[in-house]
Amino acid sequence: MMSGITPAGQLFTLIRPHALRAEESAAFLRHLQRRLAQRLLVIWDRSPIHRGQPVKAFLSAGAAPTVHLEPLPPYAPDLNPDEGVWKLFKQDQLANVCCQGLDLLHQELRLATVRLRHNPDSIQACFGAAGLEL
């Protein structure tokens, strides 16, 4: 699962039944670009899937003027507001959830995402927890 949040309290996710690759990172960026229809500042960790060839191809195919990618410093999850969303998923939305397969896990993740989307204040609070002002 990949997620992204906005200062307005929006939550975007990408759920796949396999380990995510650079192809999914590029697809996620395309999705954000279509949904938000504005210039994007994407701040993300230094995962190899965020630096792969599909992401570079996406940028060089015309997205570079409207999508700016900014990496977080190495080993700095406390500066990443999206980590707060993962904390909400793990400790609140999915606490004590036990799934007997990927299909059930996928369903639980989707339900948790819907619940979080109905609570933009919690998403916005993740920016403050990372030391960022809105």
N, C-alpha and C positions, 0 to 999 in steps of 0.2 A: 504494500500500500504506500502511496505517495500522497502527500497533502501540501496544501498551501493556504495561507490566510491573507486577508487584506485588513488594513486599518479600519475599514468600515464594518468589520465583523463577518465578512464572508468566508466560507470554508469551501475549498475545492479539493476533491480527492480523485485518485486513480487506483483502482483495486484490480489486481491480476492474481491468478492462481499460481504464478511462478515468480521466481526472483526477478526483480526489476532490472532492466538493462538501459543502456543509453537511448534505445529506440523509444522506450516509454517516457524517458525524460523529455525528448523532443516532442512526442505526442502531447505530453502534459503542457508544455510551453505553447504549442499550437492551440490547445483547448483554452488556456488562459487568455491568449491573445484574442481569440474569437469572442469569448464570453465577456471580457472586460473592455474590449474595443478602445484601448487607449495605450499610451506608452507604459511599459512595465519596467519596474525595477525588481528584479528577482534576486533575493539574497538567499543563498543556500550553502550547505556544507560542501566539503571538498571531495565528496564521493566520486569515484571514477565514472559512475553512470551519468554524472552531470557534466563531464568534460569530454565525453566520447565523440566519435565522428558524426553520429546522427545529430547531435546538438550543434556541432560546428557547421554541418551542412544546412541545418535549419536557419542559422544566423546568416550564413553566406548567401542563402537563397532569397534574401530580402528582408529578413526579420531584424537584422542588426540595428537599423535606425530606430525601431520602436521597442526593442527588448534589450535591456541592459542587465547583464549577469554580474553579480558581485559576490565573490566567495567570502564566507566567514573566515576569521582567523582559524588556524589549525587548533583542534581540540578545544573548541569554545561553544559547547552546546548551551551554556547559560546565556549566550548572546542571541540565540536563535528563538524568536517568538513561537515558531511552529513546534518547538519542543514542548511548549505549554499545552498545545493541542494534544500531543501524544500522551502527556500526563493526564489530561482530562479523559481521553479514551481509556487508558489503562486503569486509573484509580477511581473513575466515576462511571463513565458510560458502560464499560465492559468489566467492571469489578465482579469477580466471582462467576464470570461466564466461562463455561467449559463446553467446547464444541467437539462433536464426534466425527468431524470431517471438514474438509475445505468448503463444501457447499454451505454448511451451517455457519461456519466462521464468516464467510462472505455475506450471508444474510445478516448476521449480527453486526458486522462492520457497517453495512448500509443503514441499518436501523439506528445505530449509534451516531452515524453521520447526520442523519435527518434530525435527531434530537439536538445535536450540537448546533446545527444550522438554525434551529428555532431559538437559540440563545446567543445572539451576537455579542452581548455584553461579556460573556465568558471568553469568547474568542478575542475580543478587544483587550481584555485583561491580560492576555498572554504577552502583548506588547509591553505593558507596564512591568510585568514580571521579568522581562528581558532587559529592563532598564531603558526602554524606548518610550518617548512621549508621543501621544497622538495629536 
